[in-house]
Every structure is written in C-alpha cells, then in structure tokens.
C-alpha cells in the first residue's frame, strides 16, 4: 500500500514537471515570435521618420545668373543669356576684323582718304576720332550731308587739292584707314570723342573758344 502511494506521487510529480516544461518552451517560442514581429515595426518607424516631410531637405545650389524651376524631385537650370555689347574685344581687333576690299563706294573712300591724310601716324583711337568728326558733321545740319561733301568742302581740309583727294602712297596705312572708316560707319566701336565737330594739331593754337572734348595723340578735339 505504501509502495502504491509513492508510485502515484512520483507519477503526479512527473506529469507536473512535464507540463511546466512545455509551458516554458511555449512561452519562449511565443516571445521569440513577438520579437520577430517588433523588429520590422521599428525599422518601418525609422524609415518613416527619414522621409518625414517636416524634416528640412537640402536646398540645391544654384550659381548666380542661373534661373531655376523646382518641383518635388528636380531642379532645372537655364544658362544665363550672353552679355550684350560690342563684338570685338578691342579697337585693334575691330580693325583687324574688317574685310577691306578694292573698289569701295565713294563715301567710304572719301572717309578713308581723310583718315589717311589727317591721321595716318596717329593711334587707332585718334584715327577713329577723325573719322567720327567727319560723320558727326554730316548729321549736324551745319555742314554738307554727305561724307564726300564734308571732306571736299572748300577751306576745311588742307590735303584737298582742287576738290580731289591726292594719290595714296602707303598701301598698308591706307588699308588701316579703310578699316577705321568701316568701323566708324558701321559703329562697331565707341566714338572716343562724342559730339566733336572740329580738331586741330597740338602744335597750333587757333584760339577757337569751343568746348574741348579730348586730346588724342597729336590732335585736340572740340565741339
């Protein structure tokens, strides 16, 4: 009888231990599953935070002069328009860029002749100033309205002989004078003596009493 009671007690203890072990294993397995479901949730939360619209986004850098149109995902830039202005970097470049041809029209020939005889030894700016004085006279209303009329007007230019322009002696200097004349007529370089209608050599002092515009090389220019 005592043996039977002990056997029954041992069996009950064994069953209790087995049940407890199963419960613990199940609990651990359930806990592992719970952790596995929590990890993706945390990752999702982090990703959501990274793309949160409330977090400031970097602003693309735009160089001065560019224009930009922005959308949610792109920046479009437009190159600045080229600067407007003269097409030559210098007066010398403008002169070199002229296509000097034989048989130029009479107005261009008259202007080139005046530049040659009055200023062929002057700097390019001085030659251009002489050409612009003649052009200014045609627009002033006080002189003939054509370039040849201004150049050949009696008593104005001492190189004129009998109403004609003398023969040219230096082909190279005349080509430069022709190029200067073209630059002046086409307004391809700024007039260094704006508004000037008269000039004389620095070695003389006629006492004109006119407003002085500039002195370039060996010439003084007046309005």
C-alpha positions in Angstrom: 0.0 0.0 0.0 2.8 2.4 0.8 4.6 1.5 -2.4 1.5 2.3 -4.4 1.1 5.7 -2.8 4.7 6.6 -3.6 4.4 5.4 -7.2 1.3 7.5 -7.6 3.0 10.5 -6.1 6.1 10.2 -8.4 3.8 9.9 -11.4 1.9 13.0 -10.4 5.2 14.9 -9.9 6.5 13.7 -13.3 3.3 14.9 -15.0 3.5 18.3 -13.3 7.2 18.8 -14.3 6.4 17.8 -17.9 3.5 20.3 -18.1 5.7 23.1 -16.7 8.5 22.4 -19.1 6.1 22.5 -22.1 4.6 25.8 -20.9 8.0 27.4 -20.5 9.1 26.2 -24.0 5.9 27.6 -25.5 6.3 30.9 -23.7 9.9 31.2 -25.0 8.7 30.4 -28.6 5.9 32.9 -28.3 8.4 35.5 -27.0 10.7 34.9 -30.0 7.8 35.3 -32.4 6.8 38.6 -30.7 10.4 40.0 -31.0 10.4 39.0 -34.7 7.3 41.0 -35.3 8.6 44.0 -33.4 11.8 44.4 -35.4 10.1 45.2 -38.7 7.9 47.6 -36.9 10.9 49.5 -35.6 12.6 49.6 -39.0 9.4 50.9 -40.5 9.2 53.7 -37.9 12.8 54.7 -38.7 12.2 54.8 -42.4 9.0 56.9 -42.0 11.0 59.3 -39.9 13.6 59.7 -42.6 11.1 60.7 -45.2 9.0 62.8 -42.9 8.0 66.0 -44.8 8.5 68.0 -41.6 12.3 67.4 -41.8 14.0 70.1 -43.9 15.5 68.8 -47.2 18.8 70.1 -48.6 18.3 73.0 -51.0 20.2 72.6 -54.3 22.9 75.1 -55.0 22.3 77.5 -57.9 25.0 79.6 -59.3 24.4 83.4 -59.7 22.9 84.2 -63.0 21.1 80.9 -63.4 17.3 80.7 -63.2 15.7 77.6 -61.7 12.3 76.0 -61.7 11.8 73.5 -58.9 9.4 70.6 -58.4 9.3 68.0 -55.7 12.0 65.9 -57.3 14.1 68.1 -59.8 15.8 71.3 -60.3 16.1 72.7 -63.9 18.7 75.4 -64.6 18.8 77.7 -67.5 22.2 79.2 -68.6 22.5 83.0 -68.4 22.0 84.8 -71.6 25.2 86.0 -73.2 26.2 89.5 -72.4 25.1 92.1 -75.0 27.7 94.5 -76.4 30.4 95.1 -79.0 31.5 92.0 -80.9 35.2 92.9 -80.7 37.4 92.8 -77.6 39.4 95.9 -78.7 39.6 98.6 -81.4 42.7 96.8 -82.8 40.6 93.6 -83.1 37.8 95.5 -84.8 40.3 97.0 -87.3 41.8 93.6 -88.0 38.4 92.0 -88.4 37.4 94.3 -91.3 37.2 92.9 -94.8 38.9 95.6 -96.8 38.1 95.3 -100.4 39.2 97.2 -103.5 36.6 99.4 -105.3 34.9 100.6 -102.1 32.0 103.0 -102.5 32.7 106.7 -102.8 31.6 107.6 -99.3 33.9 105.0 -97.7 36.8 106.0 -100.0 36.3 109.7 -99.0 36.3 108.9 -95.3 39.3 106.6 -95.6 41.2 109.3 -97.6 40.6 111.8 -94.8 41.7 109.4 -92.1 44.8 108.6 -94.1 45.9 112.2 -94.8 44.9 113.7 -91.5 45.7 110.9 -89.0 47.7 108.0 -90.6 50.5 108.5 -88.0 48.1 108.7 -85.0 47.0 105.8 -82.7 44.0 103.9 -83.9 41.7 105.8 -81.4 43.0 109.1 -82.9 42.2 107.9 -86.4 38.7 106.8 -85.3 38.2 110.2 -83.7 39.0 111.9 -87.0 36.6 109.6 -88.9 33.8 110.4 -86.4 34.3 114.1 -86.6 33.5 113.9 -90.3 30.5 111.6 -89.7 29.3 114.0 -86.9 29.4 116.9 -89.4 27.1 115.1 -91.8 24.5 114.9 -89.0 25.0 118.4 -87.6 23.0 120.5 -90.1 25.9 122.9 -90.3 27.9 121.0 -92.9 27.2 119.1 -96.1 25.1 116.0 -95.6 27.4 113.5 -97.3 30.9 112.3 -96.2 32.4 113.3 -99.6 30.8 116.7 -99.3 32.3 117.3 -95.8 35.7 116.1 -96.8 35.9 118.1 -100.0 34.2 121.3 -98.6 36.5 124.3 -99.5 38.7 125.6 -96.8 38.2 122.6 -94.4 41.0 120.1 -95.0 44.3 121.2 -96.3 45.2 118.0 -98.0 42.4 118.5 -100.6 43.8 119.7 -104.0 41.4 121.2 -106.5 38.5 119.5 -104.9 40.0 116.0 -105.1 41.8 113.6 -102.8 45.5 113.1 -103.7 47.0 109.8 -104.7 47.7 107.3 -101.9 51.4 106.4 -101.3 51.3 103.8 -98.4 49.1 100.8 -99.2 49.5 99.4 -95.7 48.5 102.6 -93.9 45.6 103.1 -96.3 44.3 99.7 -95.6 44.2 100.6 -91.9 42.5 103.9 -92.7 39.9 102.0 -94.8 39.3 99.6 -91.9 38.9 102.5 -89.5 36.4 104.1 -91.9 34.4 100.9 -92.0 34.4 100.6 -88.2 33.2 104.2 -87.8 30.5 104.0 -90.5 29.2 100.7 -89.0 29.5 101.9 -85.4 31.5 98.9 -84.4 33.4 100.7 -81.7 32.6 103.5 -79.4 33.3 107.1 -80.5 36.3 108.3 -78.4 35.2 111.9 -79.0 31.4 112.0 -78.9 29.9 115.2 -80.3 33.2 116.6 -81.7 32.9 118.6 -84.9 36.4 120.1 -85.1 40.0 119.2 -84.4 43.5 120.7 -84.9 47.1 119.7 -84.4 48.5 120.2 -80.9 51.4 122.3 -82.4 48.9 125.2 -83.2 46.6 127.3 -81.1 43.8 128.8 -83.1 42.0 130.1 -80.1 38.6 128.8 -81.2 37.0 129.1 -77.8 35.0 125.9 -78.3 34.3 123.3 -75.7 37.2 120.8 -75.7 36.2 117.1 -75.9 39.6 115.3 -75.8 43.2 115.2 -76.8 44.3 112.0 -78.6 47.8 111.7 -79.9 48.7 114.9 -81.7 45.2 116.2 -82.1 42.8 118.2 -79.9 39.1 117.7 -80.5 36.3 120.3 -79.9 32.5 120.6 -80.2 
